[in-house]
């Protein structure tokens, strides 16, 4: 598609400039969970063949929301509610690999819409600096509401499982991630996570990952690595603190 090609020509520094207002909102006192997620992203990134100008910034948000998302400027947002559902670091690596893949493939910029993409492309062609495009997006809330197509989600799945295999030498955690989310949705009537929202047929998605594994002859199972106890303890404490704050604010 012409719009996809146009989006690919937009310098990543323009994305970074556009994401500055959102980054300011997300910035908070660094904590152990955020540092752990960022370090894990650093370790995964070399296996994902990212362009040299792309930097990944992971943000931990202490909310019950069962979700994770990628947005402009290399930013990945992971909510506590999502982390609570993950049984091990393997599934977390699949999750991070999936979100990093969206950034690598420029899906956030492509999700902005034709008008904004054309404006950014014209700015790049005219040689304008990244600072000059900051006001192209006036509603920064839209940056956390970006929606990716089925094809984009499938491409991110494929990049994610490839990174997972390269990282661990097996793919345990790939299909498990989607099985966990699907089960959580059915058991608890939670809102549909972004990871599932554009793919109602999760079974087909899992089958596709299994097909890739068979074609590549990847090992399906291997050693799992636990999420560090210190991180789990902090997450549990964050949940308790959030619950207390909600109770105190309730009349």
RATA-V778761 format. One line per field, one symbol per residue. ss: DSSP state (@ for helix, = for strand, . for the rest). phi: phi as a letter, one per 20 degrees, with the letter a starting at -180 (. if undefined). Layout:
BEGIN
ss = ???
phi = ???
END
This chain:
BEGIN
ss = .@@@@@@@...@@@@@@@.@@@@@@@.....@@@@@@@@@@@@@@...........=====......====@@@=====@@@@.....@@@@@@@@@@@@@@@@..@@@@...@@@@@@@@@@@@....@@@@@@@...@@@@@.....@@@@@@@@@@@@@@@@@@@.....@@@@@@@@@@@@@@@.....@@@@....@@@@@@@@@@@@@@@............@@@@@@@@@@@@@@@@@@@@@..
phi = .fffffffefgfffggffegffgffefbfgcffffffffffgffgfedlfgfeeddcdcedecfgeabbdcgmneddceggfgfeeeafffffffffffffgfgemfgffefogffgfffffffffmfffffdgefdedffffdcfddffffffffgffffffffffdnbdgoffggffffffffffdlffffgfdfecgeffffffffffffffelffecafddffggfffffffffffffffffffeef
END
